[in-house]
Amino acid sequence: MKIYKFGGASVKDAEGVKNLVTILNHLGQQHTLIVVSAMGKTTNSLELVVKNYFDNKEDLQYSINEVFNFHNKILHNLFKEDNHQIFSEFHEIFENLRIFLKRNKSPDYSFVYDQVVSFGEILSTKIINSYLNYSSIPCNWVDARILIKTDSKYRDANLNWELTKTSIYNNINTKLLNITQGFIASDANNFSTTLGREGSDYTAAIFAYCLNAESVTIWKDVPGVLNADPRVFKKPQLLNKISYTEAIELAFYGASVIHPKTLQPLQKKEIPLYVKSFLNPSGKGTAISRGTKIDPLIPCFIVQRNLNLLKLSSLDFSFIVEDNIRDIFQILHENKMKVDLIQNSAISFSVCIYDKYSRLKELLSILKATFKVECTENVSLFTIRHFNEHSSNEILKNNKLLLEQRTNETLQLVVS
């Protein structure tokens, strides 16, 4: 079985949906499972719905209407008949969203977030499934929330592998063309959960692992895995081949083309991963597999923005030792901070963190009770794999260096 994952950019409009059909017609449709993200920037739009639900009730209906109108336009560009069944399903989905927002009693932002944002993937897959069948391509719609089971850590749920493996294996007909949602799952109480932003790649890997798939192909708006983000760096180059290990390193350091959790299940069963362009389906793309050396061997650039650099030192100028470091990490964990870089000396400890849940103020207040704290907000972290002096000079000529860390293969620069 083959797994294809289509991101939001690939299905951002009616032409994108039609292009997906063209790709399937070219590559074949049976023994295939399609994992699809929310269309275009729908996740961002639904995040605004959640924000308005808590903070700005006056604009709540307007933000829901924005999501409705975006999808309604796509529907009318795909289906000639206004009485097609998908229109009634479409209205029912939005009615379910409104009912949830009206009846919900939970003040938990993350819980509400997962219940609301998951509607994006339901909408995209319902529309695409209907259009595939409308185009005489029989397709089976599958609800990922029924098959993928997690704990109740909303917005970043952890997989229950045993339940998920059994459920997927017993409920997917591998002879058919199936379509399901990326990013979403459910907990033991059947409430929706999400696997973290960009989690649709991970969903594809979960299904591939559970179904012993032949391969996974991630369809992007770039030619494959590039050595740099084209939105940040000029003239990035295509990496033809890389190993699982290299891809995991790139993902760990924040490369956005592959989700950090995606590669482990594929590596365990040596399922090859291909990253290709939906704009040029015949292009060679990038192949990720076991034991493959990076080709070509060139510096790879990764940048993470909007981080915070903390420098901690003891109030009495004593050494920063193991007990201090343990306490620091416990505090970071309790405040849900993502750690991207650490560096310590005899009397100081520096850490670069991402404040996903906007808890920096509370974190600093706690740390200042024990440590002298210097905080530099809104810094950028550049990571260069297979670096050379020229590659680092290009970054430093336009930025102020705050912290540097290097190994044989990797150079990291925190700059402002």
Residue pairs with C-beta under 8 A, 6 or more apart in sequence:
1 31
1 32
1 33
1 174
1 211
1 212
1 213
1 214
2 27
2 31
2 32
2 33
2 213
2 214
2 215
2 216
2 217
3 32
3 33
3 35
3 204
3 207
3 208
3 211
3 213
3 215
3 216
3 217
4 23
4 24
4 27
4 32
4 33
4 34
4 35
4 204
4 216
4 217
4 219
5 34
5 35
5 36
5 37
5 182
5 200
5 201
5 203
5 204
5 216
5 217
5 218
5 219
6 20
6 34
6 35
6 36
6 37
6 219
6 278
7 37
7 200
7 218
7 219
7 220
7 221
8 37
8 38
8 39
8 40
8 41
8 42
8 43
8 124
9 16
9 40
9 220
9 221
10 16
10 19
10 20
10 219
10 220
10 221
10 278
11 17
11 20
11 36
11 37
11 39
11 40
11 124
11 128
12 39
12 40
12 41
13 39
13 40
13 74
13 77
14 74
14 77
14 78
16 39
16 278
17 74
17 78
17 127
17 128
17 131
18 78
19 278
20 34
20 128
20 278
21 131
21 132
21 135
21 137
22 281
23 219
23 278
23 281
24 32
24 34
24 132
24 137
24 177
25 137
26 281
27 281
29 137
29 139
29 177
30 175
30 176
30 177
31 174
31 175
32 177
32 178
33 142
33 172
33 174
33 177
33 178
33 179
33 180
33 207
33 211
33 213
34 128
34 139
34 177
34 178
34 179
34 180
35 180
35 181
35 182
35 200
35 203
35 204
35 207
36 121
36 124
36 125
36 128
36 179
36 180
36 181
36 182
36 200
37 43
37 120
37 121
37 124
37 182
37 183
37 200
38 46
38 117
38 120
38 121
38 123
38 124
38 183
39 70
39 71
39 74
39 120
39 123
39 124
39 127
40 70
42 67
42 70
42 71
42 120
42 123
42 124
43 117
43 120
43 197
45 63
45 66
45 67
45 70
45 120
46 67
46 116
46 117
46 119
46 120
47 113
47 117
48 63
48 66
49 60
49 63
49 64
49 67
49 101
49 116
50 109
50 112
50 113
50 116
50 117
52 59
52 60
52 62
52 63
53 60
53 101
53 112
53 116
54 109
54 112
60 101
64 94
64 97
64 98
67 119
67 120
68 94
71 90
71 123
71 127
72 90
74 127
75 86
75 87
75 90
75 127
76 82
78 127
78 131
78 134
79 86
79 87
79 130
79 131
79 134
84 130
84 134
85 130
86 126
86 127
86 130
86 131
89 126
89 130
90 123
90 126
90 127
93 119
93 122
93 123
93 126
96 119
97 116
97 119
100 115
100 116
101 116
104 112
104 115
106 112
108 154
110 154
110 155
111 154
111 191
113 154
113 155
113 194
114 154
114 155
114 157
114 184
114 191
114 192
114 193
114 194
115 191
115 192
117 194
118 145
118 181
118 183
118 184
118 192
118 194
121 144
121 181
121 182
121 183
121 184
121 200
122 181
122 184
124 181
125 141
125 179
125 180
125 181
126 141
128 179
129 139
129 141
129 179
132 138
132 139
132 177
132 179
133 139
137 177
138 176
138 177
139 176
139 177
139 178
139 179
140 173
140 176
140 177
140 178
140 179
141 178
141 179
141 180
142 171
142 172
142 178
142 179
142 180
143 180
143 181
144 180
144 181
144 182
144 184
144 185
144 203
145 181
145 184
145 185
145 186
145 190
145 192
146 167
146 171
146 186
147 164
147 167
147 168
147 171
147 172
147 180
148 159
148 164
148 167
148 168
148 184
148 185
148 186
148 203
148 206
149 159
149 160
149 163
149 164
149 167
149 185
149 186
149 187
149 188
150 157
150 158
150 159
150 160
150 185
150 186
150 187
150 193
150 195
151 157
151 158
151 160
151 187
151 188
151 193
152 187
152 188
152 189
152 191
152 193
153 193
154 193
154 194
155 194
155 196
156 194
156 195
156 196
157 185
157 187
157 193
157 194
157 195
157 196
159 185
159 195
159 206
164 206
164 210
165 209
165 210
168 206
168 207
168 210
168 211
169 210
169 211
172 178
172 207
172 211
174 211
180 203
180 207
181 200
181 203
182 199
182 200
182 201
182 202
182 203
182 204
183 194
183 195
183 199
183 200
183 203
184 192
184 193
184 194
184 195
184 203
185 192
185 193
185 194
185 195
186 192
186 193
187 193
195 202
195 203
195 261
196 202
196 259
196 261
198 256
198 259
199 259
199 261
200 259
201 218
201 258
201 259
201 262
202 259
202 261
202 262
204 216
204 218
204 262
205 216
205 261
205 262
205 263
205 264
205 265
205 266
205 271
205 273
206 265
207 213
208 215
208 216
208 265
208 266
208 269
208 271
209 265
209 266
209 268
209 269
209 271
212 269
213 271
214 271
215 271
215 272
215 273
215 274
216 266
216 271
216 272
216 273
216 274
217 273
217 274
217 275
217 276
218 258
218 273
218 274
218 275
218 276
219 276
219 277
219 278
219 281
220 257
220 275
220 276
220 277
220 278
221 277
221 278
221 279
222 230
222 257
222 275
222 277
223 238
223 276
223 277
223 280
223 283
223 285
224 238
224 239
224 240
224 275
224 276
224 277
224 283
224 284
224 285
224 286
225 238
225 239
225 242
225 247
225 250
225 255
225 257
225 258
225 275
225 286
225 288
226 236
226 237
226 238
226 239
226 257
227 236
227 237
227 238
227 239
227 298
227 299
227 300
227 301
228 236
228 237
228 300
228 301
228 302
229 236
229 256
229 301
229 302
229 303
230 236
232 301
232 303
233 301
237 296
237 298
238 286
239 286
239 294
239 295
239 296
239 300
240 284
240 286
240 287
240 295
240 296
241 286
241 287
241 288
241 289
241 292
241 293
241 294
241 295
242 250
242 286
242 287
242 288
242 292
242 294
242 295
243 288
243 289
243 290
243 291
243 292
243 293
243 294
244 263
244 266
244 267
244 288
244 289
244 290
246 294
246 385
247 258
247 263
247 273
247 288
248 260
248 263
248 264
248 267
249 385
249 409
249 410
250 257
250 258
250 300
250 302
250 385
251 258
251 259
251 260
251 262
251 263
252 260
253 302
253 383
253 385
253 410
253 412
254 302
254 303
254 304
254 340
254 381
254 383
255 300
255 302
257 275
258 273
258 275
258 288
262 273
263 273
263 288
265 271
266 272
266 273
266 288
267 290
270 289
270 290
272 287
272 288
272 289
273 287
273 288
273 289
274 285
274 286
274 287
274 288
275 285
275 286
275 288
276 283
276 285
276 286
277 283
277 285
294 300
294 386
297 386
298 386
299 384
299 385
299 386
299 387
299 388
299 391
300 384
300 385
300 386
301 382
301 383
301 384
301 391
302 382
302 383
302 384
302 385
303 380
303 381
303 382
303 383
304 340
304 354
304 380
304 381
304 383
305 378
305 380
306 354
306 378
307 340
307 352
307 353
307 354
307 378
307 379
307 380
307 381
307 414
308 352
308 353
308 354
308 355
308 360
308 375
308 376
308 377
308 378
308 379
309 350
309 351
309 352
309 375
309 376
309 379
309 402
309 403
309 414
310 350
310 351
310 352
310 353
310 367
310 373
310 374
310 375
311 348
311 349
311 350
311 373
311 374
311 375
312 320
312 328
312 348
312 349
312 350
312 351
312 367
312 371
312 372
312 373
312 374
313 320
313 347
313 348
313 349
313 371
313 372
314 320
314 324
314 347
314 371
314 372
315 370
315 371
315 372
317 347
318 347
319 346
319 347
320 344
320 345
320 346
320 347
320 348
320 349
324 349
324 371
325 344
325 349
327 370
328 349
328 351
328 367
328 371
329 339
331 363
331 366
331 367
332 339
332 351
332 353
332 363
335 357
335 359
335 362
335 363
335 366
336 356
336 357
336 359
337 353
337 354
337 355
337 356
337 359
337 363
338 353
338 354
338 356
339 351
339 352
339 353
340 352
340 353
340 354
340 381
341 350
341 351
341 352
341 381
341 403
341 405
341 412
341 414
342 349
342 350
342 351
342 352
343 349
343 350
343 351
343 403
343 405
344 350
350 403
352 379
352 381
352 403
352 414
355 363
360 375
360 377
364 373
364 375
367 373
376 402
376 416
378 416
379 402
379 414
379 415
379 416
380 399
380 414
380 415
380 416
381 412
381 413
381 414
382 395
382 412
382 413
382 414
382 415
383 410
383 411
383 412
384 391
384 392
384 395
384 410
384 411
384 412
384 413
385 409
385 410
386 409
387 406
387 409
387 410
387 411
391 411
392 411
392 413
395 413
395 415
396 413
396 415
399 413
399 415
399 416
400 415
400 416
401 413
401 414
401 415
402 414
402 415
402 416
403 413
403 414
404 411
404 412
404 413
404 414
405 411
405 412
406 412
